[in-house]
């Protein structure tokens, strides 16, 4: 494997992304996110050898949103790698991440763990496995980043809670089909808080390195097996960017997990992780500037899987 100068790559990514910073629209359906200045941008790379390089606002925390779904899934697989697959599928839905339609057709079995109903079921499972789903995710992130201060943004959590009727509808439909273990309001309380954890590009890149290390955490222990890590990366590739996952696979050629606050994480198995953050998202909920950055990252490093 050739040695890549990641510091140079980050500098070149920053140049490539500059004309696109500010593009897109902030996700104001969650009012707390609507306040964020769309002109912000950060990018970071973390390697399995311990290098971390950042550009722009790579140390600025933002709400993790849907990228938390990756950590919730890993924790559920850590506790029992079979139970969840009776409750959630592994297929992209091709529908918006918060659509009720496929859920009705599949009789309450969400298509995959990264659409909102699937993530809510994963959080429900984690709540049953641990008694504190949000706390388990927060502690994992704190341990992997080495930042014991990682916390929930109360304003974002409150606005998720007060405007979360779509997520409530999804969860109650799942419950109606008998696929929820805990009371809906309890599971959603954990889900809204997990989405509101504040984390920077550099921290997120470090936290997700276990996926590049085939399941191995920062302390050398296994969070999940290498086989599960491979499976999670496959799901991130096929389902991680909502109904734009095909286009991301085509253009970036790496597993990518996005969140509506404008973060996108990519994983290069065996090598590194990278995170772009720009709050303006497109109509599918994916950050415009972070997508440009990850395409540039794939092109400059030649690390596409294909
Ligand atoms: N908290 C957001 C929601 O439930 C997460 C969606 C996302 O980031 O895609 O709608």
Boltz pocket constraint, residues with backbone or C-beta under 6 A from the ligand:
constraints:
  - pocket:
      binder: B
      contacts: [[A, 64], [A, 65], [A, 66], [A, 67], [A, 97], [A, 98], [A, 116], [A, 160], [A, 167], [A, 191], [A, 195], [A, 258], [A, 259], [A, 260], [A, 261], [A, 285]]
      max_distance: 6.0
